[in-house]
Amino acid sequence: MLSTISKQEFDDFLENGFNRIPLVLECFADLDTPLSVYSKLANERYSYLLESADGGKKYGRYSIIGLPAKVRIQIKKNTITVFCEDKVTDEIFDQNPLDFIDEFMGQFKTPKNLDLPRFSGGLAGYFGYETIQYIEPKLSKEFLKDKLDLPDILLMLSDEVVVFDNVSGKLYFVNYVDAKMPNAYDVGMVRLKALEKKLKQGPSPYPFEENKFDDSLTEAKSEFGKENFLKAVEKVKKYIFNGDIMQVVLSQRLSQTFKSNPLSLYRTLRNLNPSPYMYFYNMDDHYVVGASPEILVTLEGEKVTARPIAGTRPRGKDENEDVALEKDLLQDPKEIAEHVQLMDLGRNDIGRVSETSSVRVTDHMIIERYSHVMHIVSNVEGKLKENLSAMDVLKATFPAGTVSGAPKVRAMEIINELESTKRGVYSGAVGYIGFDGDMNVAIAIRTAVIKNQTLFVQAGAGIVSDSVPMNEWIETQNKAKAILKAAELVQARVAE
């Protein structure tokens, strides 16, 4: 791993036209954890922590800590607003936001092949479900009202990142400096050394101890309502019977009071439900906390990957019951039909931006286990066509068929007709787009949004022709359990 670049190398990069050059400082941090590093260096607004656990068990090699961002892009109702700190530096109406993001990232010229981790700087944040209005003209009408009042898209320009290597116990401070600033190299190195000093000063301040609220634990309430949800399932089945649709992923949102520290929720969730995509975003007036099992899409060089998940059972009480449930799941015609439909949809989506004949299924209907549920999973890969970008890939794949349905556009029209609230972050995409053009975004499921001391979690079920309404209601409850259990554990500690 590169520990830093010399002043001469920096000057050479500048002479070759690069305007954002990463300075890197390496140090040992075997007495720290990703959470303690986040706590010491980044626990302020517009910061984040990204982690991963393979197969719900083994933690991934790298954890990413995004230090507080100065610049951010907020997109809401066709208005693109660029902030630097709290000052609006640009406001644009009507331009396609995803094209704007392409242009915004295009201004940064960064050297490649520096042996950095997969992500060490770029844009980080979320694309809410309603981003679809900027992709599909049929869906550009007004969406459902929502008391959360969140942006459709919120991305932070992350130019100061700490990469925690969980294998070696090393930290890499990465600072993408503006190469044209006076004394850019020297100023950038001073900043890195200041961060290293701050990390080593004393024990972690761990902001996880809760204030002692005299507050009874609250139970999550469905904003949809059980009877309304069951009726909506029947309406979807009528659409299917009439040949209007093959599948719709119908969801409900639950909410409850949550006065605890949002970082404590993340800390509990990562232990309760370790997942391939774990994230904590402090967005100032709201927090996004999740442990998602499913990527929407990744772009790494020329390789495009989607990993559709469809087909669910609760976890068993022991290994024997788990095995029995896996067998039952793989023999369930309804679950298999749902998965095949959505796997085919994933192949079609990837095919739209991939070279002819390059799309293939590399994992076919395997079982993955998580803390409260197990899923059927497949893996779809393709080779990106020339002259296409991360935003082209996002347009082709957003949102996932596993959270919308098939055919996708008609499914989303029905969702907008039947669901009771705007989805917001739920079923959108959470992750990053690197300065190098790579992208890695998860589907925002098993995810909480916390705002105004209220926790919101949403979960869906794939409705097909032989769906049993009560079973679909139960499935949404099961999928929300990990978040709600984590919230219960955090608040129980508060009440003690």
Number of C-alpha atoms within 10 A of each C-alpha: 10 12 16 18 15 11 11 10 11 19 14 12 18 19 11 11 12 18 20 21 26 27 23 23 20 19 12 14 20 14 10 18 16 22 20 18 24 23 20 21 19 23 23 17 17 27 25 28 26 21 23 24 19 14 16 21 16 12 18 17 17 21 24 23 28 28 21 23 23 18 20 21 23 18 23 17 17 17 17 21 17 20 17 14 13 10 10 13 11 11 13 14 13 10 12 15 23 19 12 14 17 15 11 11 17 11 11 16 17 17 17 11 6 11 9 16 16 13 20 26 24 23 24 27 28 27 28 25 24 26 28 20 18 20 18 12 10 13 18 15 8 10 15 14 11 12 7 17 11 17 20 24 25 21 26 25 24 29 24 24 26 27 24 26 21 17 11 12 15 18 25 27 25 26 23 21 19 18 22 12 10 9 9 15 23 10 12 21 18 12 16 20 14 11 16 20 11 13 19 14 9 9 11 17 11 15 14 15 13 15 11 12 12 9 13 11 15 13 12 17 13 17 17 18 13 15 11 14 23 17 13 20 25 17 14 26 24 14 19 18 14 10 9 14 22 22 27 31 24 27 25 23 24 20 20 19 21 22 19 21 17 25 21 20 25 26 16 19 27 24 13 19 25 24 29 22 26 26 26 24 27 22 19 11 11 20 21 25 28 28 31 21 29 22 22 27 30 23 23 18 12 15 15 25 26 26 26 29 28 25 23 25 20 18 20 17 8 8 10 10 12 18 13 11 18 24 12 13 20 18 11 12 12 17 21 17 15 23 24 17 18 27 26 16 21 27 23 16 22 27 24 18 23 23 14 12 9 14 21 15 18 11 12 14 21 13 18 16 20 18 17 17 19 23 25 22 21 22 19 24 24 24 22 27 17 10 6 12 17 23 18 16 22 24 18 19 22 24 27 29 30 30 30 28 29 23 17 22 19 19 24 23 14 20 22 18 12 19 19 19 19 20 24 24 28 29 29 26 27 31 24 26 25 21 25 20 17 20 26 23 24 27 30 32 24 26 27 29 21 23 21 12 14 16 23 25 26 27 25 25 28 28 23 24 17 11 17 14 20 13 12 21 21 13 20 19 20 19 23 23 18 24 25 25 17 21 26 19 15 25 25 13 12 20 14 8
